[in-house]
Amino acid sequence: MKTVLRISVILFMFLLFVTALATALLWTTDLNKENLEHKYSNASSQFINVGGDRIHLQDTGNKNGPTIVFIHGFGASLHTWEEWSKELNTDYRVIRFDLPGFGLSGPDQAGDYSDDRTNQLLSEMINQLKLNKIYLVGNSIGGRIAWYFTAKNPELVSKLVLISPDGFESPGMMYNKAPAVPPYMNLIEYVFPQFMFKQNLEFAYANKNVLTPALFERYYELALMPGNRRAMVDRMRQTILKDPNLYLKDIHCPVLLLWGEQDGMIPIQNAQDYLHLMPQARLQKIPEMGHLPQEEDPQRSLPYLKDFLKD
C-alpha cells in the first residue's frame, strides 16, 4: 500500500511539474498599448468617449453621401472592413469602429458586454456623430447586434445588411440563458498559444491561404491589447440570446443576407430562419466563400453589397 501511495505521489508531482513547465513556456503577456495603437491606427483613427468607454473609430469617405455603419464580429476589429471601405469611400460616408474588448477600443469600463449595453453605445455613438438615417452592416455577432439595434430603432436604419449573422439558439446557446463557458477558458488571459488561435481562426475562411502571416499577426496582436482577452471571456459569459421571433418581425426596412456557402462557423442553412421571419429579406449566397467575405475576397463580395445599397 505504501509503495502504491508513493508511486501516486510521484506521478502527481510529475504531472504538476509538467503542467507548470507547459504553462511557463506558453505564458503570454499583453502587448504594449501605445505600440499597438501606433501600429494599428492611422490618420483616420479617432478615439472618442462613448458612454464612458474609449472607442476607436474611423469616419471616412464622402460626408455628403449616404452613411454606412459597419459592425465587426467576435475577435475582429474595424480593420476587417478595410478593403470594402476603400471602394465605398467615393460615394458613401463610411463609419467603422472597434467594439469594446476588441481592436484598439480596449475593455468596457463597466465590464458589461451584453447586447443591451452594446445597443446603448451604438445609439450614443450615432447621436454624437449626428447621424440620421444609416445603412447598417454587421458580420457574425455584429450581425446579431445590427438586427437587434434595427428592431429597437427602426427610424434610424434605412437598410440592413447581415453577413453570416449570429442570433438563433443552438446547442449550448439557448434563449434567455447564460451559456456554460468552461472554466478553462479563463486561461486565455494568461496562456494564448499562437498555433491554437490560428487553428480556430482558419475556420472562418474557405480558402485558408487568405490567412496570411500579416493578417494573422494583426488578429493575434490585437487580441493581446491589455484587457481584451478577459473581455472575450466576459463577453462569452454575458451573451444571453434574445429570441429573434420577438424582434425580427419588427424590421420592415430592406434586408440583405450575405452568406458564404462554405461558412464553417455559422452554416448557410441558418439563413432560412431569418427568411422565415423577414420575408422582405433577400438572400445572396456566395460560392466558395467562408465566414468573412469582406476579407476572403473583397473584390468578389463587395458588388453584392453595392447593388443592394443602390437598388
C-alpha positions as protocol buffer text, in pm:
chain_id: "A"
residue {
  index: 1
  type: MET
  ca { x: 0 y: 0 z: 0 }
}
residue {
  index: 2
  type: LYS
  ca { x: 282 y: 237 z: 89 }
}
residue {
  index: 3
  type: THR
  ca { x: 452 y: 161 z: -244 }
}
residue {
  index: 4
  type: VAL
  ca { x: 132 y: 236 z: -440 }
}
residue {
  index: 5
  type: LEU
  ca { x: 82 y: 558 z: -245 }
}
residue {
  index: 6
  type: ARG
  ca { x: 442 y: 662 z: -307 }
}
residue {
  index: 7
  type: ILE
  ca { x: 404 y: 598 z: -682 }
}
residue {
  index: 8
  type: SER
  ca { x: 80 y: 801 z: -688 }
}
residue {
  index: 9
  type: VAL
  ca { x: 251 y: 1092 z: -516 }
}
residue {
  index: 10
  type: ILE
  ca { x: 542 y: 1075 z: -760 }
}
residue {
  index: 11
  type: LEU
  ca { x: 304 y: 1071 z: -1058 }
}
residue {
  index: 12
  type: PHE
  ca { x: 108 y: 1362 z: -917 }
}
residue {
  index: 13
  type: MET
  ca { x: 426 y: 1563 z: -861 }
}
residue {
  index: 14
  type: PHE
  ca { x: 545 y: 1479 z: -1211 }
}
residue {
  index: 15
  type: LEU
  ca { x: 216 y: 1589 z: -1369 }
}
residue {
  index: 16
  type: LEU
  ca { x: 223 y: 1905 z: -1160 }
}
residue {
  index: 17
  type: PHE
  ca { x: 577 y: 1975 z: -1281 }
}
residue {
  index: 18
  type: VAL
  ca { x: 484 y: 1914 z: -1646 }
}
residue {
  index: 19
  type: THR
  ca { x: 179 y: 2139 z: -1616 }
}
residue {
  index: 20
  type: ALA
  ca { x: 383 y: 2415 z: -1454 }
}
residue {
  index: 21
  type: LEU
  ca { x: 652 y: 2384 z: -1721 }
}
residue {
  index: 22
  type: ALA
  ca { x: 399 y: 2393 z: -2006 }
}
residue {
  index: 23
  type: THR
  ca { x: 229 y: 2696 z: -1854 }
}
residue {
  index: 24
  type: ALA
  ca { x: 561 y: 2874 z: -1815 }
}
residue {
  index: 25
  type: LEU
  ca { x: 655 y: 2802 z: -2178 }
}
residue {
  index: 26
  type: LEU
  ca { x: 315 y: 2911 z: -2314 }
}
residue {
  index: 27
  type: TRP
  ca { x: 264 y: 3210 z: -2082 }
}
residue {
  index: 28
  type: THR
  ca { x: 150 y: 3502 z: -2296 }
}
residue {
  index: 29
  type: THR
  ca { x: 182 y: 3861 z: -2177 }
}
residue {
  index: 30
  type: ASP
  ca { x: -15 y: 4158 z: -2306 }
}
residue {
  index: 31
  type: LEU
  ca { x: 150 y: 4382 z: -2562 }
}
residue {
  index: 32
  type: ASN
  ca { x: 220 y: 4750 z: -2505 }
}
residue {
  index: 33
  type: LYS
  ca { x: -96 y: 4957 z: -2563 }
}
residue {
  index: 34
  type: GLU
  ca { x: 85 y: 5257 z: -2713 }
}
residue {
  index: 35
  type: ASN
  ca { x: 281 y: 5038 z: -2954 }
}
residue {
  index: 36
  type: LEU
  ca { x: -36 y: 4866 z: -3072 }
}
residue {
  index: 37
  type: GLU
  ca { x: -211 y: 5199 z: -3126 }
}
residue {
  index: 38
  type: HIS
  ca { x: 86 y: 5325 z: -3326 }
}
residue {
  index: 39
  type: LYS
  ca { x: 89 y: 5013 z: -3543 }
}
residue {
  index: 40
  type: TYR
  ca { x: -284 y: 4963 z: -3600 }
}
residue {
  index: 41
  type: SER
  ca { x: -424 y: 5317 z: -3611 }
}
residue {
  index: 42
  type: ASN
  ca { x: -377 y: 5572 z: -3886 }
}
residue {
  index: 43
  type: ALA
  ca { x: -457 y: 5931 z: -3976 }
}
residue {
  index: 44
  type: SER
  ca { x: -828 y: 5845 z: -3999 }
}
residue {
  index: 45
  type: SER
  ca { x: -842 y: 5700 z: -3648 }
}
residue {
  index: 46
  type: GLN
  ca { x: -1032 y: 5875 z: -3371 }
}
residue {
  index: 47
  type: PHE
  ca { x: -1061 y: 5779 z: -3005 }
}
residue {
  index: 48
  type: ILE
  ca { x: -1384 y: 5916 z: -2865 }
}
residue {
  index: 49
  type: ASN
  ca { x: -1566 y: 5875 z: -2536 }
}
residue {
  index: 50
  type: VAL
  ca { x: -1894 y: 5688 z: -2580 }
}
residue {
  index: 51
  type: GLY
  ca { x: -2090 y: 5605 z: -2267 }
}
residue {
  index: 52
  type: GLY
  ca { x: -1773 y: 5612 z: -2060 }
}
residue {
  index: 53
  type: ASP
  ca { x: -1582 y: 5384 z: -2300 }
}
residue {
  index: 54
  type: ARG
  ca { x: -1291 y: 5490 z: -2518 }
}
residue {
  index: 55
  type: ILE
  ca { x: -1393 y: 5381 z: -2868 }
}
residue {
  index: 56
  type: HIS
  ca { x: -1161 y: 5357 z: -3166 }
}
residue {
  index: 57
  type: LEU
  ca { x: -1340 y: 5453 z: -3487 }
}
residue {
  index: 58
  type: GLN
  ca { x: -1271 y: 5570 z: -3839 }
}
residue {
  index: 59
  type: ASP
  ca { x: -1510 y: 5808 z: -4014 }
}
residue {
  index: 60
  type: THR
  ca { x: -1408 y: 5839 z: -4380 }
}
residue {
  index: 61
  type: GLY
  ca { x: -1543 y: 5893 z: -4729 }
}
residue {
  index: 62
  type: ASN
  ca { x: -1800 y: 6129 z: -4879 }
}
residue {
  index: 63
  type: LYS
  ca { x: -1960 y: 6325 z: -4595 }
}
residue {
  index: 64
  type: ASN
  ca { x: -2243 y: 6425 z: -4832 }
}
residue {
  index: 65
  type: GLY
  ca { x: -2324 y: 6069 z: -4929 }
}
residue {
  index: 66
  type: PRO
  ca { x: -2537 y: 5808 z: -4751 }
}
residue {
  index: 67
  type: THR
  ca { x: -2383 y: 5676 z: -4429 }
}
residue {
  index: 68
  type: ILE
  ca { x: -2276 y: 5315 z: -4380 }
}
residue {
  index: 69
  type: VAL
  ca { x: -2200 y: 5189 z: -4028 }
}
residue {
  index: 70
  type: PHE
  ca { x: -2007 y: 4862 z: -4006 }
}
residue {
  index: 71
  type: ILE
  ca { x: -2004 y: 4629 z: -3702 }
}
residue {
  index: 72
  type: HIS
  ca { x: -1741 y: 4355 z: -3695 }
}
residue {
  index: 73
  type: GLY
  ca { x: -1762 y: 4008 z: -3544 }
}
residue {
  index: 74
  type: PHE
  ca { x: -1610 y: 3829 z: -3245 }
}
residue {
  index: 75
  type: GLY
  ca { x: -1232 y: 3863 z: -3221 }
}
residue {
  index: 76
  type: ALA
  ca { x: -1218 y: 4102 z: -3518 }
}
residue {
  index: 77
  type: SER
  ca { x: -1177 y: 4479 z: -3545 }
}
residue {
  index: 78
  type: LEU
  ca { x: -1267 y: 4766 z: -3775 }
}
residue {
  index: 79
  type: HIS
  ca { x: -977 y: 4655 z: -3997 }
}
residue {
  index: 80
  type: THR
  ca { x: -1190 y: 4368 z: -4131 }
}
residue {
  index: 81
  type: TRP
  ca { x: -1373 y: 4627 z: -4347 }
}
residue {
  index: 82
  type: GLU
  ca { x: -1055 y: 4788 z: -4484 }
}
residue {
  index: 83
  type: GLU
  ca { x: -1079 y: 4679 z: -4847 }
}
residue {
  index: 84
  type: TRP
  ca { x: -1452 y: 4741 z: -4874 }
}
residue {
  index: 85
  type: SER
  ca { x: -1411 y: 5086 z: -4721 }
}
residue {
  index: 86
  type: LYS
  ca { x: -1152 y: 5190 z: -4980 }
}
residue {
  index: 87
  type: GLU
  ca { x: -1402 y: 5116 z: -5257 }
}
residue {
  index: 88
  type: LEU
  ca { x: -1701 y: 5271 z: -5082 }
}
residue {
  index: 89
  type: ASN
  ca { x: -1539 y: 5597 z: -4971 }
}
residue {
  index: 90
  type: THR
  ca { x: -1609 y: 5772 z: -5301 }
}
residue {
  index: 91
  type: ASP
  ca { x: -1988 y: 5751 z: -5275 }
}
residue {
  index: 92
  type: TYR
  ca { x: -2055 y: 5690 z: -4906 }
}
residue {
  index: 93
  type: ARG
  ca { x: -1966 y: 5814 z: -4565 }
}
residue {
  index: 94
  type: VAL
  ca { x: -1811 y: 5505 z: -4405 }
}
residue {
  index: 95
  type: ILE
  ca { x: -1802 y: 5460 z: -4028 }
}
residue {
  index: 96
  type: ARG
  ca { x: -1640 y: 5158 z: -3868 }
}
residue {
  index: 97
  type: PHE
  ca { x: -1539 y: 5108 z: -3508 }
}
residue {
  index: 98
  type: ASP
  ca { x: -1394 y: 4856 z: -3263 }
}
residue {
  index: 99
  type: LEU
  ca { x: -1646 y: 4707 z: -3023 }
}
residue {
  index: 100
  type: PRO
  ca { x: -1537 y: 4729 z: -2657 }
}
residue {
  index: 101
  type: GLY
  ca { x: -1298 y: 4446 z: -2579 }
}
residue {
  index: 102
  type: PHE
  ca { x: -1176 y: 4417 z: -2938 }
}
residue {
  index: 103
  type: GLY
  ca { x: -925 y: 4602 z: -3151 }
}
residue {
  index: 104
  type: LEU
  ca { x: -792 y: 4925 z: -3005 }
}
residue {
  index: 105
  type: SER
  ca { x: -1102 y: 5024 z: -2807 }
}
residue {
  index: 106
  type: GLY
  ca { x: -998 y: 4825 z: -2502 }
}
residue {
  index: 107
  type: PRO
  ca { x: -1234 y: 4677 z: -2244 }
}
residue {
  index: 108
  type: ASP
  ca { x: -1569 y: 4819 z: -2140 }
}
residue {
  index: 109
  type: GLN
  ca { x: -1524 y: 5029 z: -1827 }
}
residue {
  index: 110
  type: ALA
  ca { x: -1827 y: 4872 z: -1661 }
}
residue {
  index: 111
  type: GLY
  ca { x: -1733 y: 4521 z: -1772 }
}
residue {
  index: 112
  type: ASP
  ca { x: -2072 y: 4496 z: -1943 }
}
residue {
  index: 113
  type: TYR
  ca { x: -2069 y: 4318 z: -2280 }
}
residue {
  index: 114
  type: SER
  ca { x: -2441 y: 4246 z: -2308 }
}
residue {
  index: 115
  type: ASP
  ca { x: -2627 y: 4327 z: -2629 }
}
residue {
  index: 116
  type: ASP
  ca { x: -2826 y: 4592 z: -2440 }
}
residue {
  index: 117
  type: ARG
  ca { x: -2503 y: 4768 z: -2342 }
}
residue {
  index: 118
  type: THR
  ca { x: -2372 y: 4748 z: -2697 }
}
residue {
  index: 119
  type: ASN
  ca { x: -2707 y: 4878 z: -2824 }
}
residue {
  index: 120
  type: GLN
  ca { x: -2675 y: 5174 z: -2587 }
}
residue {
  index: 121
  type: LEU
  ca { x: -2319 y: 5250 z: -2701 }
}
residue {
  index: 122
  type: LEU
  ca { x: -2418 y: 5232 z: -3067 }
}
residue {
  index: 123
  type: SER
  ca { x: -2709 y: 5471 z: -3004 }
}
residue {
  index: 124
  type: GLU
  ca { x: -2483 y: 5717 z: -2824 }
}
residue {
  index: 125
  type: MET
  ca { x: -2218 y: 5699 z: -3096 }
}
residue {
  index: 126
  type: ILE
  ca { x: -2478 y: 5766 z: -3368 }
}
residue {
  index: 127
  type: ASN
  ca { x: -2607 y: 6060 z: -3165 }
}
residue {
  index: 128
  type: GLN
  ca { x: -2258 y: 6202 z: -3112 }
}
residue {
  index: 129
  type: LEU
  ca { x: -2182 y: 6180 z: -3481 }
}
residue {
  index: 130
  type: LYS
  ca { x: -2519 y: 6345 z: -3557 }
}
residue {
  index: 131
  type: LEU
  ca { x: -2634 y: 6069 z: -3791 }
}
residue {
  index: 132
  type: ASN
  ca { x: -2995 y: 6048 z: -3905 }
}
residue {
  index: 133
  type: LYS
  ca { x: -3057 y: 5759 z: -4142 }
}
residue {
  index: 134
  type: ILE
  ca { x: -2791 y: 5490 z: -4185 }
}
residue {
  index: 135
  type: TYR
  ca { x: -2720 y: 5172 z: -4373 }
}
residue {
  index: 136
  type: LEU
  ca { x: -2623 y: 4923 z: -4101 }
}
residue {
  index: 137
  type: VAL
  ca { x: -2393 y: 4631 z: -4184 }
}
residue {
  index: 138
  type: GLY
  ca { x: -2296 y: 4360 z: -3935 }
}
residue {
  index: 139
  type: ASN
  ca { x: -2094 y: 4041 z: -3956 }
}
residue {
  index: 140
  type: SER
  ca { x: -2139 y: 3740 z: -3724 }
}
residue {
  index: 141
  type: ILE
  ca { x: -2213 y: 3873 z: -3372 }
}
residue {
  index: 142
  type: GLY
  ca { x: -2202 y: 4213 z: -3538 }
}
residue {
  index: 143
  type: GLY
  ca { x: -2499 y: 4091 z: -3742 }
}
residue {
  index: 144
  type: ARG
  ca { x: -2687 y: 3999 z: -3426 }
}
residue {
  index: 145
  type: ILE
  ca { x: -2612 y: 4340 z: -3277 }
}
residue {
  index: 146
  type: ALA
  ca { x: -2724 y: 4503 z: -3603 }
}
residue {
  index: 147
  type: TRP
  ca { x: -3064 y: 4332 z: -3625 }
}
residue {
  index: 148
  type: TYR
  ca { x: -3132 y: 4386 z: -3256 }
}
residue {
  index: 149
  type: PHE
  ca { x: -3045 y: 4757 z: -3290 }
}
residue {
  index: 150
  type: THR
  ca { x: -3263 y: 4790 z: -3601 }
}
residue {
  index: 151
  type: ALA
  ca { x: -3561 y: 4629 z: -3429 }
}
residue {
  index: 152
  type: LYS
  ca { x: -3525 y: 4870 z: -3138 }
}
residue {
  index: 153
  type: ASN
  ca { x: -3450 y: 5178 z: -3353 }
}
residue {
  index: 154
  type: PRO
  ca { x: -3634 y: 5131 z: -3684 }
}
residue {
  index: 155
  type: GLU
  ca { x: -3639 y: 5505 z: -3750 }
}
residue {
  index: 156
  type: LEU
  ca { x: -3257 y: 5515 z: -3774 }
}
residue {
  index: 157
  type: VAL
  ca { x: -3190 y: 5230 z: -4017 }
}
residue {
  index: 158
  type: SER
  ca { x: -3298 y: 5258 z: -4379 }
}
residue {
  index: 159
  type: LYS
  ca { x: -3126 y: 4938 z: -4499 }
}
residue {
  index: 160
  type: LEU
  ca { x: -2984 y: 4641 z: -4310 }
}
residue {
  index: 161
  type: VAL
  ca { x: -2711 y: 4401 z: -4424 }
}
residue {
  index: 162
  type: LEU
  ca { x: -2646 y: 4085 z: -4225 }
}
residue {
  index: 163
  type: ILE
  ca { x: -2331 y: 3889 z: -4313 }
}
residue {
  index: 164
  type: SER
  ca { x: -2345 y: 3536 z: -4168 }
}
residue {
  index: 165
  type: PRO
  ca { x: -2533 y: 3674 z: -3865 }
}
residue {
  index: 166
  type: ASP
  ca { x: -2546 y: 3512 z: -3523 }
}
residue {
  index: 167
  type: GLY
  ca { x: -2862 y: 3507 z: -3312 }
}
residue {
  index: 168
  type: PHE
  ca { x: -3063 y: 3185 z: -3321 }
}
residue {
  index: 169
  type: GLU
  ca { x: -3021 y: 2931 z: -3044 }
}
residue {
  index: 170
  type: SER
  ca { x: -2801 y: 2625 z: -3086 }
}
residue {
  index: 171
  type: PRO
  ca { x: -2661 y: 2357 z: -2854 }
}
residue {
  index: 172
  type: GLY
  ca { x: -2503 y: 2538 z: -2560 }
}
residue {
  index: 173
  type: MET
  ca { x: -2658 y: 2871 z: -2657 }
}
residue {
  index: 174
  type: MET
  ca { x: -3022 y: 2890 z: -2551 }
}
residue {
  index: 175
  type: TYR
  ca { x: -3255 y: 3190 z: -2540 }
}
residue {
  index: 176
  type: ASN
  ca { x: -3263 y: 3394 z: -2219 }
}
residue {
  index: 177
  type: LYS
  ca { x: -2997 y: 3178 z: -2058 }
}
residue {
  index: 178
  type: ALA
  ca { x: -2629 y: 3247 z: -1995 }
}
residue {
  index: 179
  type: PRO
  ca { x: -2409 y: 2991 z: -2174 }
}
residue {
  index: 180
  type: ALA
  ca { x: -2199 y: 2746 z: -1977 }
}
residue {
  index: 181
  type: VAL
  ca { x: -1848 y: 2871 z: -2056 }
}
residue {
  index: 182
  type: PRO
  ca { x: -1593 y: 2613 z: -1938 }
}
residue {
  index: 183
  type: PRO
  ca { x: -1368 y: 2734 z: -1651 }
}
residue {
  index: 184
  type: TYR
  ca { x: -1055 y: 2657 z: -1856 }
}
residue {
  index: 185
  type: MET
  ca { x: -1148 y: 2949 z: -2086 }
}
residue {
  index: 186
  type: ASN
  ca { x: -1018 y: 3173 z: -1807 }
}
residue {
  index: 187
  type: LEU
  ca { x: -671 y: 3053 z: -1900 }
}
residue {
  index: 188
  type: ILE
  ca { x: -665 y: 3250 z: -2226 }
}
residue {
  index: 189
  type: GLU
  ca { x: -599 y: 3560 z: -2018 }
}
residue {
  index: 190
  type: TYR
  ca { x: -261 y: 3407 z: -1934 }
}
residue {
  index: 191
  type: VAL
  ca { x: -193 y: 3136 z: -2192 }
}
residue {
  index: 192
  type: PHE
  ca { x: -269 y: 3220 z: -2555 }
}
residue {
  index: 193
  type: PRO
  ca { x: -70 y: 2993 z: -2792 }
}
residue {
  index: 194
  type: GLN
  ca { x: -47 y: 3117 z: -3148 }
}
residue {
  index: 195
  type: PHE
  ca { x: -100 y: 2772 z: -3302 }
}
residue {
  index: 196
  type: MET
  ca { x: -430 y: 2719 z: -3117 }
}
residue {
  index: 197
  type: PHE
  ca { x: -556 y: 3065 z: -3205 }
}
residue {
  index: 198
  type: LYS
  ca { x: -465 y: 3011 z: -3570 }
}
residue {
  index: 199
  type: GLN
  ca { x: -648 y: 2678 z: -3585 }
}
residue {
  index: 200
  type: ASN
  ca { x: -967 y: 2845 z: -3462 }
}
residue {
  index: 201
  type: LEU
  ca { x: -930 y: 3143 z: -3695 }
}
residue {
  index: 202
  type: GLU
  ca { x: -880 y: 2924 z: -4001 }
}
residue {
  index: 203
  type: PHE
  ca { x: -1240 y: 2801 z: -3971 }
}
residue {
  index: 204
  type: ALA
  ca { x: -1351 y: 3147 z: -4084 }
}
residue {
  index: 205
  type: TYR
  ca { x: -1207 y: 3103 z: -4433 }
}
residue {
  index: 206
  type: ALA
  ca { x: -1297 y: 2865 z: -4713 }
}
residue {
  index: 207
  type: ASN
  ca { x: -956 y: 2939 z: -4864 }
}
residue {
  index: 208
  type: LYS
  ca { x: -708 y: 2901 z: -4578 }
}
residue {
  index: 209
  type: ASN
  ca { x: -437 y: 3076 z: -4781 }
}
residue {
  index: 210
  type: VAL
  ca { x: -621 y: 3404 z: -4724 }
}
residue {
  index: 211
  type: LEU
  ca { x: -497 y: 3396 z: -4365 }
}
residue {
  index: 212
  type: THR
  ca { x: -156 y: 3539 z: -4448 }
}
residue {
  index: 213
  type: PRO
  ca { x: 113 y: 3586 z: -4181 }
}
residue {
  index: 214
  type: ALA
  ca { x: 39 y: 3960 z: -4176 }
}
residue {
  index: 215
  type: LEU
  ca { x: -336 y: 3909 z: -4134 }
}
residue {
  index: 216
  type: PHE
  ca { x: -286 y: 3652 z: -3859 }
}
residue {
  index: 217
  type: GLU
  ca { x: -39 y: 3881 z: -3684 }
}
residue {
  index: 218
  type: ARG
  ca { x: -299 y: 4159 z: -3675 }
}
residue {
  index: 219
  type: TYR
  ca { x: -565 y: 3935 z: -3523 }
}
residue {
  index: 220
  type: TYR
  ca { x: -324 y: 3788 z: -3271 }
}
residue {
  index: 221
  type: GLU
  ca { x: -161 y: 4112 z: -3161 }
}
residue {
  index: 222
  type: LEU
  ca { x: -490 y: 4297 z: -3120 }
}
residue {
  index: 223
  type: ALA
  ca { x: -611 y: 4011 z: -2900 }
}
residue {
  index: 224
  type: LEU
  ca { x: -313 y: 4094 z: -2678 }
}
residue {
  index: 225
  type: MET
  ca { x: -429 y: 4453 z: -2627 }
}
residue {
  index: 226
  type: PRO
  ca { x: -441 y: 4494 z: -2246 }
}
residue {
  index: 227
  type: GLY
  ca { x: -779 y: 4376 z: -2120 }
}
residue {
  index: 228
  type: ASN
  ca { x: -900 y: 4224 z: -2447 }
}
residue {
  index: 229
  type: ARG
  ca { x: -857 y: 3860 z: -2354 }
}
residue {
  index: 230
  type: ARG
  ca { x: -1050 y: 3899 z: -2030 }
}
residue {
  index: 231
  type: ALA
  ca { x: -1316 y: 4091 z: -2226 }
}
residue {
  index: 232
  type: MET
  ca { x: -1351 y: 3799 z: -2472 }
}
residue {
  index: 233
  type: VAL
  ca { x: -1431 y: 3558 z: -2191 }
}
residue {
  index: 234
  type: ASP
  ca { x: -1664 y: 3806 z: -2022 }
}
residue {
  index: 235
  type: ARG
  ca { x: -1850 y: 3866 z: -2350 }
}
residue {
  index: 236
  type: MET
  ca { x: -1895 y: 3491 z: -2400 }
}
residue {
  index: 237
  type: ARG
  ca { x: -2036 y: 3455 z: -2048 }
}
residue {
  index: 238
  type: GLN
  ca { x: -2265 y: 3756 z: -2085 }
}
residue {
  index: 239
  type: THR
  ca { x: -2404 y: 3663 z: -2427 }
}
residue {
  index: 240
  type: ILE
  ca { x: -2768 y: 3587 z: -2346 }
}
residue {
  index: 241
  type: LEU
  ca { x: -2954 y: 3537 z: -2670 }
}
residue {
  index: 242
  type: LYS
  ca { x: -3287 y: 3710 z: -2718 }
}
residue {
  index: 243
  type: ASP
  ca { x: -3550 y: 3520 z: -2912 }
}
residue {
  index: 244
  type: PRO
  ca { x: -3533 y: 3660 z: -3270 }
}
residue {
  index: 245
  type: ASN
  ca { x: -3903 y: 3583 z: -3313 }
}
residue {
  index: 246
  type: LEU
  ca { x: -3975 y: 3879 z: -3085 }
}
residue {
  index: 247
  type: TYR
  ca { x: -3762 y: 4126 z: -3281 }
}
residue {
  index: 248
  type: LEU
  ca { x: -3714 y: 4036 z: -3647 }
}
residue {
  index: 249
  type: LYS
  ca { x: -4085 y: 4080 z: -3719 }
}
residue {
  index: 250
  type: ASP
  ca { x: -4044 y: 4448 z: -3628 }
}
residue {
  index: 251
  type: ILE
  ca { x: -3787 y: 4505 z: -3902 }
}
residue {
  index: 252
  type: HIS
  ca { x: -3956 y: 4639 z: -4214 }
}
residue {
  index: 253
  type: CYS
  ca { x: -3666 y: 4802 z: -4399 }
}
residue {
  index: 254
  type: PRO
  ca { x: -3496 y: 4622 z: -4691 }
}
residue {
  index: 255
  type: VAL
  ca { x: -3262 y: 4347 z: -4567 }
}
residue {
  index: 256
  type: LEU
  ca { x: -2977 y: 4168 z: -4742 }
}
residue {
  index: 257
  type: LEU
  ca { x: -2849 y: 3837 z: -4607 }
}
residue {
  index: 258
  type: LEU
  ca { x: -2497 y: 3783 z: -4739 }
}
residue {
  index: 259
  type: TRP
  ca { x: -2366 y: 3434 z: -4670 }
}
residue {
  index: 260
  type: GLY
  ca { x: -2064 y: 3231 z: -4777 }
}
residue {
  index: 261
  type: GLU
  ca { x: -2174 y: 2886 z: -4892 }
}
residue {
  index: 262
  type: GLN
  ca { x: -1872 y: 2731 z: -4714 }
}
residue {
  index: 263
  type: ASP
  ca { x: -1914 y: 2915 z: -4387 }
}
residue {
  index: 264
  type: GLY
  ca { x: -1760 y: 2685 z: -4126 }
}
residue {
  index: 265
  type: MET
  ca { x: -1873 y: 2893 z: -3829 }
}
residue {
  index: 266
  type: ILE
  ca { x: -2240 y: 2973 z: -3893 }
}
residue {
  index: 267
  type: PRO
  ca { x: -2379 y: 2741 z: -4166 }
}
residue {
  index: 268
  type: ILE
  ca { x: -2570 y: 2897 z: -4453 }
}
residue {
  index: 269
  type: GLN
  ca { x: -2868 y: 2677 z: -4365 }
}
residue {
  index: 270
  type: ASN
  ca { x: -2934 y: 2921 z: -4080 }
}
residue {
  index: 271
  type: ALA
  ca { x: -3040 y: 3178 z: -4340 }
}
residue {
  index: 272
  type: GLN
  ca { x: -3378 y: 3006 z: -4364 }
}
residue {
  index: 273
  type: ASP
  ca { x: -3457 y: 3106 z: -4004 }
}
residue {
  index: 274
  type: TYR
  ca { x: -3411 y: 3471 z: -4098 }
}
residue {
  index: 275
  type: LEU
  ca { x: -3604 y: 3444 z: -4423 }
}
residue {
  index: 276
  type: HIS
  ca { x: -3896 y: 3290 z: -4236 }
}
residue {
  index: 277
  type: LEU
  ca { x: -3924 y: 3589 z: -4002 }
}
residue {
  index: 278
  type: MET
  ca { x: -3825 y: 3861 z: -4252 }
}
residue {
  index: 279
  type: PRO
  ca { x: -4000 y: 3783 z: -4580 }
}
residue {
  index: 280
  type: GLN
  ca { x: -3868 y: 4109 z: -4726 }
}
residue {
  index: 281
  type: ALA
  ca { x: -3509 y: 3988 z: -4684 }
}
residue {
  index: 282
  type: ARG
  ca { x: -3301 y: 3890 z: -4985 }
}
residue {
  index: 283
  type: LEU
  ca { x: -3052 y: 3603 z: -4954 }
}
residue {
  index: 284
  type: GLN
  ca { x: -2732 y: 3627 z: -5154 }
}
residue {
  index: 285
  type: LYS
  ca { x: -2521 y: 3313 z: -5141 }
}
residue {
  index: 286
  type: ILE
  ca { x: -2152 y: 3348 z: -5222 }
}
residue {
  index: 287
  type: PRO
  ca { x: -1996 y: 3032 z: -5367 }
}
residue {
  index: 288
  type: GLU
  ca { x: -1660 y: 2913 z: -5234 }
}
residue {
  index: 289
  type: MET
  ca { x: -1663 y: 3169 z: -4954 }
}
residue {
  index: 290
  type: GLY
  ca { x: -1646 y: 3139 z: -4575 }
}
residue {
  index: 291
  type: HIS
  ca { x: -1748 y: 3347 z: -4276 }
}
residue {
  index: 292
  type: LEU
  ca { x: -1563 y: 3667 z: -4367 }
}
residue {
  index: 293
  type: PRO
  ca { x: -1633 y: 3753 z: -4733 }
}
residue {
  index: 294
  type: GLN
  ca { x: -1514 y: 4112 z: -4679 }
}
residue {
  index: 295
  type: GLU
  ca { x: -1167 y: 3971 z: -4603 }
}
residue {
  index: 296
  type: GLU
  ca { x: -1159 y: 3649 z: -4802 }
}
residue {
  index: 297
  type: ASP
  ca { x: -1240 y: 3804 z: -5139 }
}
residue {
  index: 298
  type: PRO
  ca { x: -1341 y: 4171 z: -5110 }
}
residue {
  index: 299
  type: GLN
  ca { x: -1348 y: 4227 z: -5485 }
}
residue {
  index: 300
  type: ARG
  ca { x: -1590 y: 3940 z: -5544 }
}
residue {
  index: 301
  type: SER
  ca { x: -1814 y: 4003 z: -5243 }
}
residue {
  index: 302
  type: LEU
  ca { x: -1844 y: 4384 z: -5248 }
}
residue {
  index: 303
  type: PRO
  ca { x: -2059 y: 4410 z: -5567 }
}
residue {
  index: 304
  type: TYR
  ca { x: -2343 y: 4230 z: -5387 }
}
residue {
  index: 305
  type: LEU
  ca { x: -2340 y: 4498 z: -5119 }
}
residue {
  index: 306
  type: LYS
  ca { x: -2312 y: 4783 z: -5369 }
}
residue {
  index: 307
  type: ASP
  ca { x: -2602 y: 4657 z: -5579 }
}
residue {
  index: 308
  type: PHE
  ca { x: -2823 y: 4625 z: -5272 }
}
residue {
  index: 309
  type: LEU
  ca { x: -2744 y: 4974 z: -5145 }
}
residue {
  index: 310
  type: LYS
  ca { x: -2805 y: 5132 z: -5485 }
}
residue {
  index: 311
  type: ASP
  ca { x: -3125 y: 4937 z: -5553 }
}
